[in-house]
Structures are given as structure tokens and as C-alpha cells.
Amino acid sequence: MSQSYDRGLIEDFGRWTEFSAGMWAWIFHKFTGWVLVGYLFTHIAVLSTAIQGSEAYNSTIQGLEGLLLVRFLEVGLLAVAVFHILNGVRLLFVDLGLGLESQDRTFYASLVVTGVVVVASIPTFLMGKLA
Amino acid sequence: MSERYSSFEPKGTRWLLQRLTAAFLVIVLAFHFMQLHFVNHAADVTFAGTSARMSQPGYFLAMVGFGLTATFHGVNGVYNGLVNQGLDGIGRRAVKYGLVVAGLLLAAQILRLAFTMAGGSIS
């Protein structure tokens, strides 16, 4: 029987300077997970305007997409989703016993790739608003 | 120090399902983002376009599978996160059944929405 990993209390924010890369990865994965599950419920609620008819659906989507704030929130959502995907793949490998010894580097790589994907996607997400 | 870093019980059903759904979601979430932000821009989405895509059996099944899998993964992830933070006793049971109800309601709404978007028939 394996033991649990004693990560200490994350509620003790005074410890944050002592957090390792693995701890930050754990915190970021939980945070992005909460954001994504919240977004899932919101997304389905917005799309459910389709049940009222095509007019309601079209005006809701186009009304939201017409807001610059929504475009920036979508970029934020992309960042959250990409990090959660990359870190999730990292977790899958760690769970399979692969890459535990290089988990710091793979966490930093996840952050860098997330940053690159998000920056490269900004023009597409803001198209029609700023570009 | 341990040899195991996962917060799930070793080889538990929830652990396995969370990993299996994750593997599926990695692919389909990336596809969803590509399809609705890059191939088709979100600002250009209309009911007609959505309906046309959802009328394709493969796309319909992928999106329904995506929605239902994401619901399970999200709800199971929230439950695990809270248990991991020390949730126990009556609170744990209340959260468990609350999340089950929320997940089932969302799943039902996803199915209802998917059939509406597909125009009630898959051609």
C-alpha cells in the first residue's frame, strides 16, 4: 500500500515562497479545473438559448462576441484550458510512472507552451474587435 | 516522502475514470477550440451553422460525448478536490449528492440542447 504525499496545508499562504514546482502545478491544476467546470455550466446555459429559437441563439452569441471584455475572457479561457490539458497530460504520464524525476521541467514546459499558444492566438480571438 | 503523488485512492474507480475521461477530453477539447475559434470564428457562429455541424452524426456524437465526459470529469474532479481538502462526514455526503444532481441536470440539458441544435433529427 502506498502512502499519501504530505504536501502540507495549502491554506497556509505564508508558505507560498517554499512551494515547489510540483506544488504550483497542483494548485494551478485545481484552479484551472474550477474555472473550467464553472465555465462548462455557464457555456451550456448560454448555448441553451438555442432552445428558444435561432433568433435568441444568434443574438446572444453575437451580442456576447461584440463585447471586447468577452474576447479577453475567451483568451483567458484558452490559457486556462491549454494549461489544464498540458498539465493533465503531464499528470497522466506521472501516473504511468513516466517523468516523475523531471516533473519540475515538464511543469515549466507546460507554462511556456501555454504562454506561446495563448500569445499566438490573441490576434484570432480579438479579430473584428481590435485587429 | 512517498512514491505516490496522486490525490486519488490508488487504483480506485474514480481515479481510473478521471484518467480515461481526461485522455478523451484532451483530444476533443483541442478539436472543439480549433473548430469554433480558428476554423470557424466564435463571432461568426450562427444557429444555421451550428445546426449544420450538429446534423452530422460523427460531429453530433463527438460533441455529446464531449459534453457528457466533461460533465463527469468536472464533477468528479470537484468532488475529489474537496475530499482532498479534508471534506468529510455529512458535508461530504451532501456535496456528493449535490454534485450528482447537478451533474445529471447538466447532462440532461446537454442532451436536450444537442437534439435541439441537430434539429431533432440526425441525417
Interface residues (C-beta under 8 A of the other chain):
Chain A: M1 S2 Q3 S4 Y5 D6 G22 K30 G33 W34 L36 V37 L40 F41 I44 L47 S48 A50 I51 G53 S54 Y57 N58 I61 Q62 E65 G66 E74 L78 A81 I85 G88 V89 L91 L92 V94 D95 L100 S121 T124 F125 M127 G128
Chain B: M1 S2 E3 R4 Y5 S6 P10 R19 A22 A23 L25 V26 L29 A30 F33 H37 F38 H41 A42 A43 V45 T46 F47 A48 T50 G67 A70 T71 G74 V75 G77 V78 G81 A102 L106 Q109 I110 R112 L113 T116 M117
